[in-house]
């Protein structure tokens, strides 16, 4: 009888111990899920706040009378795109500064005269070299995609009046200089 009671007590102890461990594991899993949910919520809130700030900037541009096109509004872009003909007119009038984000091997074939050279691969390290003041900044690459990415990056860093040469240097028929 005593042996049976001892075995029952040991069995009950083991069941209780296993249940306690399972409860502890469940508690840790719940805590981890709460932490993960909190981190995801904070990240989503930061994203929403950043997008709201961009929309406010875009609305401020509209309110100030700046040229903002339909695509900028629909895409939430703080920069605009122009074609080579309009770019050539702006460059000829001296109305823009120029930023070439092509690779050194591409710029060796020629650049738009007066362009600052900052390859897209190093834009994250060298963006502070690009002056913020003065005229709008016309950014170009070979075909327009990398310069669009550069415009997006620079707009996130607070640059205003960014213009992407939509079809890039390949569409440029204006003056050219050695790179």
VMD Tcl script that draws the C-alpha trace (Angstrom):
set ca {
  {0.00 0.00 0.00}
  {2.75 2.44 0.96}
  {4.67 1.56 -2.20}
  {1.59 2.21 -4.30}
  {1.07 5.57 -2.62}
  {4.71 6.51 -3.16}
  {4.53 5.50 -6.81}
  {1.31 7.48 -7.24}
  {2.93 10.51 -5.59}
  {6.02 10.21 -7.80}
  {3.79 9.86 -10.85}
  {1.77 12.91 -9.81}
  {4.99 14.82 -9.21}
  {6.29 13.91 -12.70}
  {2.99 14.88 -14.33}
  {3.05 18.18 -12.43}
  {6.66 18.80 -13.36}
  {5.99 18.12 -17.06}
  {2.91 20.37 -16.93}
  {4.95 23.11 -15.24}
  {7.64 22.91 -17.93}
  {5.00 22.94 -20.68}
  {3.39 25.99 -19.07}
  {6.78 27.71 -18.88}
  {7.45 26.94 -22.55}
  {3.99 28.19 -23.48}
  {4.59 31.35 -21.46}
  {7.90 31.97 -23.28}
  {6.22 31.38 -26.63}
  {3.48 33.87 -25.74}
  {6.07 36.44 -24.60}
  {8.06 35.97 -27.84}
  {4.87 36.34 -29.90}
  {4.00 39.55 -28.00}
  {7.50 40.94 -28.60}
  {7.32 40.04 -32.28}
  {3.88 41.64 -32.61}
  {5.14 44.79 -30.86}
  {8.17 45.02 -33.17}
  {6.01 44.51 -36.27}
  {3.51 47.11 -35.08}
  {6.28 49.63 -34.41}
  {7.82 48.99 -37.83}
  {4.44 49.38 -39.54}
  {3.82 52.61 -37.63}
  {7.22 53.97 -38.68}
  {6.45 53.12 -42.31}
  {3.06 54.80 -42.15}
  {4.55 57.88 -40.48}
  {7.28 58.09 -43.14}
  {4.73 57.81 -45.97}
  {2.54 60.44 -44.28}
  {5.54 62.77 -44.03}
  {6.22 62.26 -47.76}
  {2.59 63.02 -48.60}
  {2.74 66.18 -46.49}
  {5.88 67.29 -48.34}
  {4.18 66.58 -51.65}
  {1.12 68.55 -50.58}
  {3.37 71.41 -49.45}
  {4.99 71.41 -52.89}
  {1.58 71.65 -54.51}
  {0.56 74.45 -52.14}
  {3.73 76.40 -52.92}
  {3.02 76.23 -56.65}
  {5.84 73.81 -57.52}
  {5.54 71.67 -60.62}
  {4.13 68.35 -59.48}
  {2.85 65.85 -62.03}
  {0.07 63.32 -61.72}
  {2.48 60.36 -61.44}
  {4.32 61.97 -58.55}
  {1.09 62.21 -56.61}
  {-0.14 58.72 -57.48}
  {3.24 57.15 -56.69}
  {4.00 59.38 -53.71}
  {7.28 60.52 -55.30}
  {8.96 63.72 -54.19}
  {10.90 63.93 -57.48}
  {9.71 64.28 -61.04}
  {10.79 62.90 -64.41}
  {11.44 64.77 -67.61}
  {12.40 63.78 -71.12}
  {15.70 64.59 -72.82}
  {14.26 67.55 -74.77}
  {13.12 69.32 -71.61}
  {16.39 68.41 -69.88}
  {18.40 69.94 -72.73}
  {16.39 73.14 -72.44}
  {16.97 73.34 -68.67}
  {20.70 72.65 -69.06}
  {21.03 75.22 -71.88}
  {19.26 77.82 -69.69}
  {21.55 77.00 -66.75}
  {18.45 76.22 -64.69}
  {19.69 72.95 -63.15}
  {22.66 71.34 -61.50}
  {23.68 67.92 -62.83}
  {24.41 64.62 -61.09}
  {25.67 61.64 -63.10}
  {25.25 58.34 -61.22}
  {26.75 56.06 -63.88}
  {29.81 53.89 -63.33}
  {33.31 55.23 -64.10}
  {33.50 53.03 -67.21}
  {30.24 54.59 -68.45}
  {31.27 58.17 -67.69}
  {34.58 57.59 -69.49}
  {32.52 57.58 -72.70}
  {31.23 61.08 -71.97}
  {29.15 63.18 -69.60}
  {26.85 66.17 -69.75}
  {29.20 69.14 -69.23}
  {29.32 70.30 -65.62}
  {27.90 67.10 -64.12}
  {29.01 65.97 -60.69}
  {29.99 62.28 -60.79}
  {28.78 60.06 -57.96}
  {28.29 56.44 -59.07}
  {25.06 54.86 -57.80}
  {27.14 52.19 -56.03}
  {28.61 54.85 -53.74}
  {25.62 57.19 -53.37}
  {24.88 55.91 -49.85}
  {28.42 56.81 -48.75}
  {28.82 60.03 -50.76}
  {25.36 61.66 -50.78}
  {26.56 64.47 -48.51}
  {28.87 65.62 -51.34}
  {25.83 66.63 -53.38}
  {24.97 70.28 -52.69}
  {21.41 70.94 -51.52}
  {21.05 74.59 -52.36}
  {20.52 76.57 -55.48}
  {18.94 75.13 -58.57}
  {17.02 71.90 -59.02}
  {19.17 68.78 -59.36}
  {18.88 66.84 -62.63}
  {20.01 63.26 -62.00}
  {20.86 60.87 -64.82}
  {22.27 57.44 -65.54}
  {22.44 55.43 -68.76}
  {18.73 54.62 -69.09}
  {16.84 56.28 -66.25}
  {16.38 53.48 -63.72}
  {19.44 53.97 -61.51}
  {18.93 57.73 -61.50}
  {15.31 57.17 -60.39}
  {16.65 55.09 -57.50}
  {19.15 57.88 -56.71}
  {16.32 60.46 -56.74}
  {14.32 58.30 -54.36}
  {17.31 57.87 -52.05}
  {18.17 61.58 -52.09}
  {14.54 62.55 -51.45}
  {14.63 60.32 -48.35}
  {17.70 62.27 -47.23}
  {15.76 65.55 -47.48}
  {16.77 66.77 -50.93}
  {14.17 68.87 -52.73}
  {13.73 69.75 -56.39}
  {15.01 66.47 -57.78}
  {14.50 65.67 -61.45}
  {15.18 62.33 -63.12}
  {16.21 62.22 -66.79}
  {13.66 59.55 -67.75}
  {15.56 57.87 -70.58}
  {19.01 58.69 -69.28}
  {22.19 59.64 -71.07}
  {21.32 57.38 -74.00}
  {18.54 59.84 -74.94}
  {20.74 62.92 -74.47}
  {21.58 64.67 -77.75}
  {22.87 67.90 -76.24}
  {26.48 68.86 -75.54}
  {28.81 66.17 -74.25}
  {32.17 66.35 -72.53}
  {34.89 63.82 -71.76}
  {34.28 62.05 -68.43}
}
mol new
graphics top color blue
foreach p $ca { graphics top sphere $p radius 0.5 }
foreach p [lrange $ca 0 end-1] q [lrange $ca 1 end] { graphics top cylinder $p $q radius 0.2 }
display resetview
